[in-house]
Amino acid sequence: MTQIREVLRRSLSPSAYDCVRTSWWYSCHYLPRAVASVFIRRPPLVQGFPADQESELVAKLRGINVVAPTQMCFVMTRFGSDKGQRWHNYTTVYTALFGHLRTQPLRVFELGLGTHNPSLASSMGVTGRPGASLRGWSELFPRASVFGADIDRDILFTEGRIKTFYCDQCDRDVIRDLWAQPVLQDDGMDIIIDDGLHTFEANISFLEESLKRLRPGGVYVVEDIRRDTFERWRHRLAAVYAEEFPNHEFAFVEIPNSYNALDNALLVIRRHE
């Protein structure tokens, strides 16, 4: 399938390729899921931390039917993001978390623009679309300021309400320099998403330097958590973060997906009002 996509990408104009790709996804995935969701209900597996507390966040996440596609799935796919395609179905979760905020003047930050540089560990490959998710957020939240960062300086850009910056999430000094940017210091963020380098150490590095930037009521998400790191995450959430960040609630979310048993999991953190 990847080879077919590459042939199409090379032979068609960018707009024609986007039209073909989106139409194929809509007919092969969106419509079948829409029909299936009438008969099938498949909630995510959610574990809350601290484990002994009632959590509105956990209850909301457990109420999601991840089979049912959403408008957010369509918008992100149209821009070339993988958040709501086949390998990941995060947009079902994001719709539940953020759908009611569509008209708000949010501040949204996402780490990882989607580099297509094969020499970088975080590369999405030659068919990757740098900035796809940021453009999706910009359309979904028409009053939002949207910010992004990546280790690949060649794909940084400014466009409309979108601004991007350099960041190496494995270097805490660089992360502090990122948040020292004047435009990022104003009032914190309503949404922070880590879609950068998907290793436990890199995620921890960015989280511990960035969680303080979350506004009250805001949500922080770590994407693409690999199954072989689940127990490390659960231990850290229970033994460290639940105590260290008492004004936050944590939810570890495993999302059922017949195409992906490797890394279709999220950590969702909400700061109390």
PyMOL commands that set and color helices and strands:
alter all, ss='L'
color gray80, all
select helices_A, chain A and resi 2-11+14-39+56-62+71-79+91-101+132-140+153-155+172-179+182-185+200-213+227-244
alter helices_A, ss='H'
color red, helices_A
select strands_A, chain A and resi 45-49+107-111+145-150+158-159+162-166+189-194+214-222+248-254+265-271
alter strands_A, ss='S'
color yellow, strands_A
deselect
rebuild
show_as cartoon
